[in-house]
């Protein structure tokens, strides 16, 4: 997509423009009518179009063609030329998304200035699109646990389809990374991935942001739906979308078209929709804050994204991944993670999930001295109370119990933590805690600890739960 398509019903004009541009080093294609023009567009979109408003013996005039280009190939700049130019035509062309308007007979120097600027715009748009694709493809799924493998099995099944996916999971668990994985491994990988943060866009601006707008002063301003044409639109935390906007999005999913705010012409889009939520949408439906019809449209393939506590085996793998990633992107020290630090991280509570883990790693790398292994003492724990070397801080409840009850409570909590750390694997847990497997089984039974399957892996819990 590096040539210029010239569309004019006058042979002399289109050949003259072609000769001028080829002298300047540009490659050109020529079209005498709307059918030839659409044929070129369908074969391979150009980097730029020079388009005459009036086309004799054509099914469409220049404005009609412009609408098609802006709908199907919005990144292609269009320069309008006309021998019947007036301010009304110029305004109409700019409003429909034309890059510029030149009146015949045109000044060659003026034409070349406009062409150079438009080609630079085209180049920047292509680079931006390539950067978006690179960003999408660099979003890696990292892990080895059973829960992670179960998630990957589900994601790999949905990548090649065009079905709508609903990603369910707590905040920070990696739902957007999963959405980007779906896009990067789909047949839309070369098209845009556009993320809509439903929780951060102000309610009174949501429709303008999604659908775009048209004004006499600024012309066409495409919204996020239009920018995602041909690719994937990702609704992050879809439960936060205003109810009024939900009904309009439902209509887009049905019709695959919409009106810009202030516009009169319908815009057609080809989109795959991926959504995510950390809330119970059925409860939101019962409360009247989420439309049931939209839920059924979006929830075609539900996929659960596990919390970090459900995949504790992955914490060392993720931590090392973040260390390497932050070294590449920010130049932070490339430090190995000690076994003690990894073990401590696996026993910690992570309400912010994978996002919180990344933030902790970044904090350690920034505040550390930049050398040696990351040690357990560098890991910021929840309370971070100063203690004497070798001492353990007791919780208030534990400190008030008799020794036997306190020991049982400690052993129960300790073994629950270790089993979950090793993904329910009793053999690995027994090896780490220094017990025979049969002895560990007896100890767990006496403490009322059982293991159960969840999210493709095994977790431990109290028998009474």
LINRA-V545094 format. One record per helix or strand of 2 or more residues. SS is the DSSP state (2 for helix, 1 for strand). FROM is the first residue (numbers start at 1). LEN is the number of residues. Records with the same first field share a line. If there is no record, write none. Layout:
SS->FROM-LEN  FROM-LEN
//
This chain:
1->4-4  28-4  48-5  77-6  100-4  165-4  193-5  213-3  219-3  232-5  257-3  266-3  272-6  301-4  449-6  457-6
2->11-13  34-10  62-11  87-9  108-30  146-13  175-10  203-9  224-4  238-3  243-13  281-6  292-7  308-23  339-9  353-15  376-3  396-4  403-19  426-8  437-11
//
